Amino acid sequence: MDGANRRKRCLQSPVMHRRFDDVKCDRITPMTAVPGHRLRRGGDRRRDDELTGADARDKLLGALGFSNIVFFSDLPNKVQSADQDSLRGHVLSNGIDANGRMIGFVYPGEPTQPDGADVFLDVALLDASLNAGLLAAGHAYPAFYATLPAALRTHLAGLSRAAREHQPALELWARSTADPNGAATIADLAALEQLVLWPKLFRRIVPYFAAGFTNFDGFDAWLRAGPVDRDDGVFLLDRLEVGNLHDVITAAGNTIQMTVWPEDLIINPDPVAPTTGPPPPVTPPVPQPSPAAGSAAGSGSVLVIAALPNPVGQDRGNESATLLNTTPAAVPLTGWQLSDAAGASHTLSGSLAAGDTLRVTLTTAVQLGNRGDTIRLTDEHGTVIDEVTYQATDVHNGRTIAFRR
């Protein structure tokens, strides 16, 4: 919430600090560890919200106690006037996220304990929060992070599931798309703005299209190229497996879909980036003529299935990547390249028989990072055939990394 002297403290969940402050009608910051809300400021085209639509906006403001709210006609999420300029409210928080935004549960009115007090957050107190109320009413998508205690996460997941399975489905669940119930067809940003989908997925699609991509054929590679900023680490509750965002998204052509419900995964807090700069860009491939008849080449025809970035002894000249031909025909490799995130490349030659693997010892120009890197396979035209990313935690001396598919 807004306040000139906001203090942000970290404690282990479920012990929270109580923060007491004024709530400004036109300035509400997000609660991102669980379903939260950010009203879009005028002129900001990002949809950084866990809520969708005017109904959710009005429910939140009404629950906080604001009334007779008038929005600017050309800026529908910017408040022009209201009966109250500010009201008292409080937040239970155990810290801030990597972007400096408070993680917390929002409550209207005066707190019963002093500012800064330690509070044990149980289910009863959780249910009194606006977060839980909006989730139970179907106004919010869940987004659970690893810092949320399991008992609270399980309870909130049940609220979300009940809202979705209600007959008829409540609020946003009646319009939700790109989820296990069905794929979304999205041709461009304008089409995206008309849909209701999980906000984290929305926030990945916006920069992807803004980078110049015109379909989702390169979305998987684009996610993998940014293990910190794009391809969030997740724990998949239905499989009890560690994975990444790309493991729960299928995308091709103009369609995209989450393969699990958002309450069935736990998002890891942002890790420290393996490099000091931004993730390497993945540029849209230049359109190329269709492969000649009988040609097996194409995206996904040859996969990078393993890599050895840290061989025993000297790394340079002894690192390797292993390729697999997934097609029923030989694939000519002459002119193809394997490159790292820095852009250094190793040129291939010869061909790879149907179903065969090829271990490529990389030239000294290519140096796979022991703190994480990206390996990109391109054909003779520069079209990306496959791309994989690994992190520092995957690298062990003399051990080959096998990339999960």
Residue pairs with C-beta under 8 A, 6 or more apart in sequence:
1 19
1 21
1 22
1 23
1 24
1 28
1 29
1 89
1 90
1 91
1 102
1 106
2 21
2 22
2 23
2 24
2 27
2 28
2 29
3 21
3 22
6 19
6 21
6 102
7 19
7 116
8 93
8 95
8 96
8 102
9 17
9 93
9 95
9 116
10 94
10 95
10 96
11 17
11 94
11 95
11 118
12 94
13 94
13 121
13 147
13 148
13 149
13 152
14 94
14 120
14 121
14 122
14 149
14 151
14 152
15 94
15 118
15 119
15 120
15 121
16 92
16 93
16 94
16 104
16 105
16 118
16 119
16 120
16 121
17 92
17 93
17 94
17 116
17 117
17 118
17 119
18 90
18 91
18 92
18 111
18 113
18 114
18 115
18 116
18 117
18 119
19 90
19 91
19 92
19 93
19 102
19 104
19 115
19 116
20 88
20 90
20 110
20 111
20 114
20 115
21 88
21 89
21 90
21 91
22 86
22 87
22 88
22 89
23 64
23 65
23 86
23 87
23 88
23 89
23 108
24 85
24 86
25 61
25 66
25 69
25 79
25 82
25 84
25 85
25 86
25 87
26 39
26 78
26 79
28 37
28 38
28 39
28 60
29 38
29 101
29 102
30 36
30 37
30 38
30 48
30 49
30 50
30 101
30 102
31 37
31 91
31 102
31 103
31 104
31 105
31 106
31 131
32 50
32 97
32 101
32 103
32 143
32 145
33 97
33 103
33 104
33 143
33 144
33 145
33 147
33 148
34 105
34 131
34 135
34 142
34 143
34 144
34 148
34 156
35 50
35 51
35 131
35 134
35 135
35 140
35 141
35 142
35 143
35 156
35 160
36 50
36 106
36 131
36 140
37 49
37 50
37 51
37 56
37 57
37 60
37 134
37 140
38 48
38 49
39 49
39 57
39 77
39 78
40 46
40 47
40 48
40 49
40 77
41 77
41 78
42 72
42 75
42 77
42 78
43 75
46 203
46 206
47 193
47 199
47 202
47 203
47 206
48 199
48 203
49 199
50 140
50 141
50 143
50 199
51 57
51 60
51 134
51 139
51 140
51 141
51 172
52 172
52 175
52 196
53 172
53 196
54 76
55 139
55 171
56 134
56 139
56 140
56 171
56 172
57 77
58 69
59 134
59 137
59 139
60 130
60 134
60 139
61 69
61 82
63 108
63 130
63 133
63 134
64 87
64 89
64 106
64 108
64 130
65 84
65 87
65 89
65 108
65 109
66 82
66 83
66 84
66 87
67 82
67 83
67 84
68 81
68 82
68 83
69 79
69 81
69 82
70 79
70 80
70 81
70 82
71 77
71 78
71 79
71 80
72 78
72 79
72 80
87 108
88 109
88 110
89 106
89 107
89 108
89 109
90 107
90 109
90 110
90 111
91 102
91 104
91 105
91 106
91 107
92 104
92 105
92 107
92 119
92 121
92 125
92 129
93 102
93 103
93 104
93 105
94 103
94 104
94 147
95 103
95 147
96 102
96 103
97 103
97 269
97 270
98 269
98 270
103 145
103 147
105 121
105 126
105 129
105 130
105 131
105 132
106 129
106 130
106 131
107 128
107 129
107 130
108 130
113 119
119 125
121 149
121 152
123 151
123 152
123 155
126 132
126 152
126 155
126 156
127 133
127 155
131 140
131 156
132 156
132 159
134 140
135 142
135 156
135 159
135 160
135 163
136 159
136 160
136 162
136 163
137 163
137 170
137 171
138 163
138 164
138 166
138 169
138 170
138 171
138 172
138 173
138 174
139 171
139 172
140 160
140 172
141 160
141 172
141 176
141 198
141 199
141 262
142 156
142 157
142 160
142 262
142 263
143 198
143 199
143 200
143 262
143 267
144 153
144 156
144 157
144 262
144 263
144 265
144 266
144 267
145 266
145 267
145 268
145 269
146 235
146 266
146 267
146 268
146 269
147 269
148 156
148 266
153 266
156 263
157 263
157 264
160 262
160 263
161 261
161 263
163 169
163 170
163 171
163 173
164 170
164 173
164 176
164 261
166 173
168 174
169 176
172 196
175 196
176 196
176 197
176 198
177 183
177 184
177 195
177 196
177 197
178 184
178 186
178 195
178 197
178 198
178 201
178 256
178 257
178 258
179 197
179 198
179 257
179 258
179 261
180 257
180 258
180 259
180 260
180 261
182 257
183 250
183 255
183 256
183 257
184 195
184 197
184 255
184 256
184 257
185 191
185 254
185 255
186 192
186 195
186 205
186 216
186 254
186 255
186 256
187 254
188 209
188 214
189 206
189 209
189 210
192 202
192 205
192 206
192 209
198 258
198 262
200 232
200 245
200 262
200 267
201 249
201 256
201 258
204 223
204 230
204 245
205 219
205 256
208 219
208 222
211 222
211 281
211 282
211 283
211 284
212 283
212 284
213 219
213 222
213 284
214 284
215 252
215 253
215 254
216 251
216 252
216 253
216 254
216 255
216 256
217 251
217 252
217 253
217 299
218 282
218 284
218 285
218 384
219 249
219 251
219 256
220 246
220 249
220 251
221 282
221 376
221 384
221 386
221 387
222 230
222 282
223 230
223 231
223 244
223 245
223 246
223 249
224 231
224 244
224 246
224 374
224 387
224 388
224 389
225 231
225 279
225 280
225 281
225 282
225 341
225 374
225 387
225 389
226 279
226 389
227 233
227 244
227 271
227 274
227 279
227 372
227 389
227 391
228 270
228 271
228 272
228 273
228 274
228 279
229 273
229 278
229 279
230 245
230 279
231 244
231 245
231 246
231 389
232 244
232 245
232 267
232 268
232 270
233 242
233 243
233 244
233 267
233 268
233 271
234 242
234 243
234 244
234 245
234 247
234 248
234 265
234 266
234 267
234 268
235 241
235 242
235 243
235 265
235 266
235 268
236 242
236 243
236 247
236 248
236 260
236 264
236 265
237 264
237 265
237 266
238 260
238 264
243 404
247 404
248 258
248 259
248 260
248 265
249 256
249 257
249 258
249 259
250 256
250 257
250 259
251 257
271 391
273 279
274 369
274 371
274 372
274 373
274 391
274 392
275 341
275 369
275 371
275 372
280 341
280 342
280 374
282 384
282 387
285 382
285 383
285 384
286 381
286 382
286 383
288 381
288 383
291 297
291 298
294 329
295 329
296 325
296 327
296 328
296 329
296 330
296 331
296 354
297 331
297 332
297 379
297 385
298 385
299 383
299 384
299 385
299 386
300 326
300 385
300 386
301 325
301 326
301 327
301 331
301 385
302 323
302 324
302 325
302 326
302 327
302 331
302 333
302 352
302 377
302 385
302 386
303 323
303 324
303 326
303 386
303 403
303 405
304 321
304 322
304 323
304 338
304 375
304 377
304 386
304 387
304 388
304 403
305 322
305 323
305 324
305 357
305 402
305 403
305 405
306 321
306 322
306 400
306 401
306 402
306 403
307 319
307 320
307 321
307 322
307 368
307 375
307 388
307 390
307 400
307 401
307 403
308 318
308 319
308 320
308 321
308 398
308 399
308 400
308 401
309 315
309 319
309 368
309 369
309 370
309 373
309 390
309 395
309 401
310 319
310 368
310 370
310 395
310 396
310 397
310 398
310 399
311 318
311 319
311 320
311 398
312 397
312 398
315 367
315 368
315 370
316 364
316 367
317 361
317 362
317 363
317 364
318 361
319 361
319 362
319 366
319 367
319 368
320 359
320 360
320 361
320 362
321 338
321 359
321 360
321 362
321 368
321 375
322 357
322 358
322 359
322 360
322 400
323 352
323 357
323 358
323 359
323 360
323 377
324 356
324 357
325 331
325 352
325 353
325 354
325 355
325 356
325 357
325 358
326 355
327 354
328 354
328 355
329 354
330 351
330 352
330 353
330 354
331 351
331 352
332 350
332 351
333 348
333 349
333 350
333 351
333 352
333 358
334 348
334 349
334 350
334 351
334 380
335 347
335 348
335 379
335 380
336 347
336 348
336 377
336 378
336 379
336 380
336 385
337 345
337 346
337 347
337 348
337 377
337 378
338 345
338 346
338 348
338 360
338 362
338 366
338 375
338 376
338 377
339 345
339 346
339 366
339 375
339 376
339 378
340 366
340 367
340 368
340 369
340 373
340 374
340 375
340 376
341 369
341 373
341 374
342 367
344 365
344 366
344 367
345 365
345 366
346 360
346 362
346 363
346 365
346 366
348 360
352 358
362 368
368 375
370 392
370 395
371 392
371 395
372 389
372 390
372 391
372 392
372 394
372 395
373 389
373 390
374 387
374 388
374 389
375 387
375 388
375 389
376 384
376 386
376 387
377 384
377 385
377 386
377 387
378 384
378 385
379 385
388 403
390 401
390 403
394 401
395 401
